[in-house]
Amino acid sequence: MTDALVADQLATDGLAGESNTLDRAAPSSPRQAGTYATHSRTPARSGELTVEHLLYGVIVLAAVGVRFVGLGAEPLSPAESATSWGAWLAANQVTVAGAPAPTSALFYGLQALTFWLFGSGDVLARMLPALAGVATVLLPWFWRAWLGRHAALALAALFAIDPWLTAWSRRADPFALTTFLALLTLTALWQWNFTAAPETARRWERCVAVTLAWLLASGPWGWGMAPVLLLFALVYLWPRPVRTLHRSTALWFGVALALALTGFALRPEAITALSGGLTAWIAEIGGSATSNPLGWPFLRLLIDQPLLAALGPLGLAVLWLAPTSTGRDGRRLALFLTGWLAWGLLLWLLPGRPPAALSLMGLPLAMAAATLIARVTARPVDDLTGLERFTLLTVQTALVVAGAFWLAALVENVAFNNQVWLTATVIVGLMAAVWVMFGVWAGWAATARVALVFYTLLLAALTVRSGWQLNHVAELMRPNGFWPAVTSPDTHLLVTDVERLSSLRRGDPNQIDMQIVYDISPDPVIGWHLREMRNLRHVRAVDATSFAAEGQALPLIVAPTLRNDALALPDAYIGSAYDTLIAWQPAMLPQRGANDESQSDAEQRWAEVWRPRLQWLLYRKINEPPVVQSVTLWAPR
């Protein structure tokens, strides 16, 4: 690449009002010199506060807000409880037969260390994933020379508001940590190969060794991310990288892996999690435990990520059809993202289709969408005056608002209203007609750029709304259906009542004798939320000897409500039921019966099938309560 071409690319990728220079550090080889001239684009003066820094700061603050606000409001789900309870037991040196085994050695060790140092709680259980989620938003800063500065900034914003990344960041699960380590490994690989300064490259090489080792120990989906890194190496480092690995890198990898697999040398039992994580990943994608319908991932993409669903494929097509001025690099990026999407699509088509597989498609779609947004925003729309742009956007905004009101009116009507439907259709036609008129009048290229900016902002707003519904709305009749099961807020009431009884009868909120009855294995939800009770036993059946001992206070009994008739408790006990688990999926929405003759009536189809579906798609509202499981707290009078 010539200096003129590099300068032209810098002018295209740089933010307005900022100067850009190339780092002229001497490359170590002729091949590296050519490659480095292509990839090195850095801000002018290091340490100077720029508009770019401020924008990244705003993005990080937004990421912190959506991830940390209300972090402990909802109780840990069954899967979260299983992960956190095992780490808490290890931190407090408590043994419970049948307790869940860890599937992530790294997360198990970090959580156990956190609980040992700072105590335990729902917020602390979710703290590490939340921090990893914020760190993930910062990674595009190191991709500016790879994607371009506009694209990297847009990608950081997309990561910050991404509903799926936010959901995993607010969950006591290793997947957020796995995602961060995978993207950090990818970052380090790129920097190691294309950074000119040998010392800097050496540091990135060690970073690759450490993060790759921790990725393999991070849990089930570390194995799912490994093909992405292999694909990156084939696209960007094949047939041979610019640099060769130093001999000490293997030592860094080995020591990091040994520390991760042993809970930083404090939890040697965690080493079994390496094979356990692989087994769990195969079970998830194979549908051995639970599985979702074939259309579930595509439905989640449309309702959770409308921006990526629209701009991701379009951005990838633009990368293939019109690569950047770097030429070969544009083709490489298109090939890498296409292969990544193909791997994610394969995971979507496998029988399991777990929620974690969604991000394997979401991440490359976000990268493709960011490159498209960068191309559009980097070029000013000079063919339209400010008044014309203002008029066009005002008219379109008014039509969108009007269409939203009419759509809400259509959904709220129990009876299907043809007039409302016709009016909504007319509004959509007017929106298209306005774009066409401006295209004929002012030029199709300028109008298309304005339209792309307008719909990008609209879809971004819908994505933020979907993220709020997914991560900050928790009501019984407004389920999201993203997780297979969630824990009912009643579990907090159960803990409060148990502690109150213990305080009244023993003078200590955690001292009363308790027996937790389970069917197959101890319930991690009850185990986690009642972990502070010092005299708690997990049993398959109630210990009858505790009723016969004279002078001994009767214990509290917590048992699945379905087993109440078989407990054979003395008459002195009274019980109260508490919901513990709520299960709901979109497949539970009303279905149209193939052989139901009554479905021939359009009004009835609307009332019984289509209206409930639209209510959930738009507002996450349902009319029939979800499936609920409960336990009963039995206490002596």
N, C-alpha and C positions, 0 to 999 in steps of 0.2 A: 504494500500500500504506500503510495506517495505521501509526502508531507502535505500537499494540497488537499488530497482526499481525506487525510486524517483531520485537518483543520476544518474541512467542510462538515465532517461527521460530528466534530465537537460543537460546531455552531448549531447543528440540528438538535443534538442531545442536551446541550447546556440549558440551564434555567435562565429566564430573562433577567438581565441585570447582573449576571455573574460572568467572570472571566474563567477560561479553562486553559490549562496547559498540560503538556505531556511530561511525565517523569522521564528524564533523559538518562537514567542510570544505565551504565554500560551492560548489555546482555552478555551472558557467558558463552554464547555460541551463535553462529550465523543463523541457524534455524530459529533460535530463540529470538534473535533480533527481529526477524520478519513477523513472528507471531506476536511479540510484545508490542510492536508498532501498531498492530491491529487492535489489541485489547486494552492498552493502558490509557485510561482517560480519568484524570483526577482533578479535584478542585485546585485552584491556584495556590493560595496561601494556607498552609496548615494552621489550625487553631483560630482562624478568623470566623466569626459568627456571620452566617449568611442566611438568606431567605430559605435556602434548602435545609439548613439546620433547624430553623424555626418550624418548617413544615413537618419535618420528621418528629420534632418535639410534640407538636399538636397531635400527630398520628399516634405516638406512643401514649400520650395522656388519654386519648380516646380508647386505646386498647386496654389500658389499665382500668378505666371506668367500666367498660362493658364486662370485664373479667372479674373484677373484685367487688363491684356493688352487689350486695345481697349474696355473697359467696356462701355463707353458711345458713341461708334462710331455709333451704330445703334439706330434709334429712338425707343422709347417705343412702343411695339406692342399694339393692341387694348385691350387685357386682362391686360397687364401691365399698360396701361394708365387708365383703369377703376379703378384699385386698387390705383394707386398713385394719381390720380386726386381727389378722395374722401378724401384721407388723407390730401392733400394740402388744399382743401376747409375747412376742419376742423381746420387745423393749422392756417389758415388765417381768420377764422370766416366768411367765405363767404358761402352763400346759393344759390344753383341752383336747381330749381325744376326738378325732374327726374334724378338727378345725381346718379351714381351707388352706391348701398348700400354695405357696407363692408361684406365680408364673413369670415374674420379672425380678430377677436377682437384684438389679440396680435399684429399682423403685422400692423393693422390699427393704434393702439396706438403708436407703435414704429416708424412707418413712420411719423405720425403726429408730434411726438416729435422731430424727426430728422429735418423735414422741419421747425419747429418752431425755433429750435436752430441754424441751419446752412444754412437756405435757401433751395432752391429746384433746381433740375436738374436731368438729366437722370442718371448721375453717382451716385448721392446721393440716388436716388430712388432704385438703385440696390446695394447699399453699404451693407445693412444688409444681404441680401442673399449671397453676395460674402464672407462676413466674416463668416457666418454660414457654407458655403461650405468649407472654409479652416479649420474651427474648426472640421468639420466632418472627415477630413483627419487625424487629430491628435487623434481621439478616439481609433483607434487600439492600441495605446500605452498602454491603460488600459486593453487591451484584451490579453496581453502577457501570463498571467497565465492561461487564458482560452483556447486560440487557440495554444499557443506556440509562442516563440519569432520570429522564422523564418516566421511563418504564419502571425503573426500580422504585421511584417514589409512588407511582400509581399502585404497584404491587404491594408495597407496605400498607397503603390505605386499604386495599382489598383484604389483606391479611387481618387488619385491625377489626374490620366489621364482618368478617366471614362468620356466618352462623355456626358452621361445623367446627372450625378451629376454636371458636369461642366456647362451644358446648363441651369440647374435650378439655379445654383449659379450666373449666369450672367443675371438673369431675375428678374424683380421687382414683385415677386410672393412669397407667403408664403410657397411654397412647400419645398424650401431649408431649411428654418427654421424648418418646420415640421420634415423633415428627421433628422436633427441634434438633435432635442429634443427627437425623438423616439429612436435613437441610444444611446443618453446620458441616457435616462431612462433605457434602457436595460443594459447599462454599470453599472449604479448605483444599479440596482437590483442584478446583479451578485456580485458586490463588497460588497454590504450589506450582502448578504447571506454567502459569502465565505471568507471575511476578518476576521482575527483572533482578531485584536485589537478592543475592544468594542467602544472606542471613535471614531476611524476611521469608524467603521460600523455605528455609530450614524449619522455621517456627511453624509455618503452615503444614509442613510435612509431619511434624510431631503432632500437630492438632488432628490431622487425618488419622494417625495411628491410635490416638486416645479416643476420639469420638467414634471411630469405627468399632473399636473394642466395646465401648459402652453401648453402642447401638445394638450389637449382637446380644448383649446382656440386658437390654432394656425391656424385653417382653415379647409377646407373640408377634406383634406387627413389626418388630425389627427384621424378621425374616421376610415380611411383605415389602419392606423398603429396600432390601438388598438388591433385587433385580433392577431397581431404578438407578442405584449407584453403578451397577455393572453396565447398564445401558449408557450412562454418562461417560464412563471410561472408554467404552467402545466408540462413542461418537467423537469425543474431544481428545482422547489420549491415544487412540489407535492410529497407526500401527505401533508407534512407540512414543512415550511422552518426551517432552523437552528435556526433563531432568531424570536422573536415575535415583532410586531410593538409597538413602544412606543406610549403612549396616546397623546403626543403632536404632533404626525405626522399628525393627522387629522386637527389640527389647522394650521399647515404649509400648508397643501393642500388647506384648505378653504381660507386662506388669499391670497395665490398665485393665486388661481382661481379668487377671487374677483378682485384683481388688474389687472389680464390679461383681464377679461371681461369688465372692465371699462376703458381701456386704461390707466392703472396705475393711476386710480382715476381722470383722466383729461377728459375722453371721455365717459361719462355714456351712450351715445347713442350706443356705441359699443356692449352693452350686447346682442342686437338682433342678432349679428353675430353668436352666438352659434348655434341657430336653423337655421340661414341662411346658415352656413357652412355645417350642416348636409343635408339640402335641396339641396345645390349645389353639394355635393358629390354624393347623390343619382341620381341627374340629370346627372352628368358626367358619372357615370358607367352604367346608364340606357339608355343613348343615347337620352335623352329628347331634348338636344340642338343640339349637333353634334355627329356624330359617325364615326368610321373608319371601313374599311372592316375587315373581320375575319383574313386574313393573314397579316394585317398591323403590329401588334406587332412582329411577327416572322420575317418579312422582316427587321424591324428596328434592331432586335437582330443580324441578320446576317451581315448587312452592317455597323452598328454602333459599335457592340461589338463582333467582331470575336473571340477575346481571350476568353471571357466568354462563348460564344456559344460552343467553343470546349472544354475548360478545366473545365467549371462549372459542366456539367453532369458527366464528367470523374472523377472529384474530389469527387463528391457526391457518385459515385459508389465505389471509393476506401475507403471512410469513412465507408460505409456499409460492404464492403467485408474484409477490413483490418484495423480495428480501431486501434488507437494508443495504446501504452502500458498502458495507463490509463484505458483501457477496457470499463467500463461502461460510462465514459465521452465521449469516441469516439462514442458510440452508441447514447448517448444523443444528441451530436452535429449533428449526421446524422439524427436523428428523428426531431430535431428542424428545420434544414435546409430543410428537405423534406416537413414538414408541411408548412413552410414559402413559399416554391416554389408552393405548391398546392394552397395556398391562392392567390398568384400572378397569377397563371395560371387561376384560376377562374375569376379574374378580367379581364384577357386578353380575356376570352371567353364571358363575358357579352357584351351586345350590344354597350355600349359607347366606350370602349377601348381608353380612353384619354391618352395623353403622360405621365401623372403622374403615370399611372399604370405600365409603363415600369420598373421603378425603384423598384417596389415591387417584381419583378423577378430578376432584376439586382443585388440587394444587396446580397441575399443569394447565387446567382451564383458566385459572387466575393468572398464570404467567402469560398465556396467549392473550387474554383480555387486556392485561396491562400494556403489552406491546402495541395493541391497537389503540388504546386510549392515548398512549404517548404520541403516536403518529398524528392523531387528530388534534390534540391540544398543542402540539409543537408548531403547527402551521396556523397563522392568523387567517380569519375569514375576511379578506379585503374586498370581495365582490359585493358584500352587503353592508350598507351603512348601519350605524348604531341604532337609528330609529327603526330601520327595517328589521333588524334582529330583535329589537325589543317588541315590536308589534307582532312578529311571527311567534315568538316564545310566549307572549301574553295570551294570544288567541289559543295556542295549543294548550297552555296551562288551564285556561278557562274550560276548554272542551274536555280535558282530562278530569277536572273536578266535577263537571256536570255528568260525565259518564260514570264516575264513581258513585254519585248520588243516585242515579237511575239504576245502577247495578245493585246498590244496597236496597232500593225500593223493590226491585224484582225478587231478591232473595227473601226479603221479609214478608212478602205476600204468600199466604198459605195457598191461595188459588193462583194458577198461572195467568199472568196478565200479558196478553199479546201487545197491548198498547205500550207498556213499559219496555218490552223486548224490542219492539219496532223503533221506539225513540232511541234506545241505546245503540241500535244498529245505525240509525241515521247520524248519531254523533260520531261514531267511528268512521263513517263515510265522509263526514265533513272534515275530520282530521286529515284523512288521506288527500282530500281535494285541496286543502290549504297547502299542503306540501307540494302537490303537483303544480299549483298555480305559481308558487314562489320559484319552483324549479324552472318553469317556462320563462318566468319574468327575469330572474336574477342569475340563472345558471344552475345546472344540476350539481356540479361539484361543490359549490358553496352551500347550496341547500342541503345536500347530503351530509356535509360536515356539521352543520347546525342541527340537523335531525339526529345525528349520532350523539352529539353532546347532550341534546335534550333528553333522549331516551336513555342515555347512560345515567344521567342524574335521576330520572324517574325510576329506573330499575335499581339504582343504588338505594334510593329511599325505600323501595319495596323490600330490598334485601335487609336493610336495617330493621324494618318492621318485622320481617320474618325472624331475624335473629332475636329480637325482643320477645316475640311469642315463644320461641324455642327455649330461651334461657332465663327469662324473667317472669313468665306467667305460669303459675302452678295452681290450677283449680281443677276440682273433680270433673266438672262438666265442660272443661276446656282443655282436653288432653292434646298433646302434640303428636304422639305416636312415634317419636324418634327412637326412644329407648324401649326395649322389650317390656320392662317393668320398672316402676318407680316406687319409692317408699312413701307411705301415707304420713301426713303431718301428725296423725294420731299417735305415732310412736313417741313423739316428744311429750304428749300428754301421759302416755304410759310411764315414761321415765319420771315425770313429775309426781304422779300418784304413788309410784313405788317409793320414791325418796320421802314423800310426805308420810306414808305409813311407817317407814323405817324410823323417821324422826320421832313420831308419836310413840312408838312402841319400844324403840331401843335408844332413843336420844342421839342417834347418829344417822344421817341420811343414807349411809352406805353399809350399814351393819346388819340388817335383818337377814335371816335365813331365807333362801329362795331355791326353788327347783324349776328349771326350764325344760319342758318336755319337748322332744323332737321326734320326727318320724324316721328319717334315714340318717341324717347327719345334723349337727347343731346348726340352728338358723343364724347366719352371720348378722342379719339385721338386728335380732334381739341380742346377740352376743356383743355387737359393737355398742349399741345404745345403752345396754346395762353393764358395760364393762367395769364400771367403778364399784359395783356391788361386791364386797369382799367375801361374802358367804354364799356365793352362787354356785350351783351345780347344774350341769347339763346332763339329763338322764333320758333314757328311752321310755321309761314308765315311772310314775310317781312312787317314791320310796315309802311303802306303807309303814315301815318301822318308825318313821318320824311321827306318826299319829298315835302310837301306842306308848311312847316314852312318857312316864309321869313327870310332871314338873317342867317339861320342856315346851317352849312356845312353839305353836304350829307354824310351819314355814309358809311363805307365799308360793303360789303355784302359777306358772305361766305356761299355757298349753294351747296348741291349735284349736280353734273353736270347733272344728269338725270332730275332735276327739273328746269332747266334754262328756258324752254319755259313757265313755269307757274309763273315765278316771277313777270312779269309785271313791269320791272324796267324802269325808264325814259331813254330817248335817250342819256343822258349825261354819262351813264355808259359804260365802256368797261371791258371785262373779260379776265381772264387767268386761264387755268386749271392746277391743280396739282394732281398727283397721291397720294393717301393716303393709300390705302390698297392693298396688293398683296396676292392672295390666290392660292396655288398650292398643290396638293397631288399626290403621286405615282399612284393613280387610274386614273389620267389624262394622263398617258402615253398611246401611241397607243395600242389599243386592237385588238386582232385577231377576226374578225367577224365570227360567227359560220356558217352563211349562205352566206358568201362572196366567190363566186366561184374563184375570182382572187387570193385568198389566197392559192390556190393549187400550185402556182408557188413558188418554194423555194427561188429563188432570190428576188422576191417581198416581201415575208414574212420577209426575212432578212433585206431588206432595209426599210420596213415600220413598222416592229414590233420589231424584235430582236435587231437590231443595235441601235435604240433609247433607248431601255431598258438597254442594256449594257453600252451605253454612260452615262446614268444617274447613274447606279449602280457603275461604276468605277470612273467617273469624275464629277458627279452631273450636267451634261450638258443636256439641252433640246433644241429642235429645234423650238417648238411652244411656244410663250410667254404665261405666266400665266394670270389668270384673274385679272384685275386691276379695282379698283374703284377710282373715283376722285371727287374732289370738284372744284368749280370755285370761284376765288376771283374777285368780281366786285368792281371797283373803279370809282368814278366820274372823268371826264377828268380834 
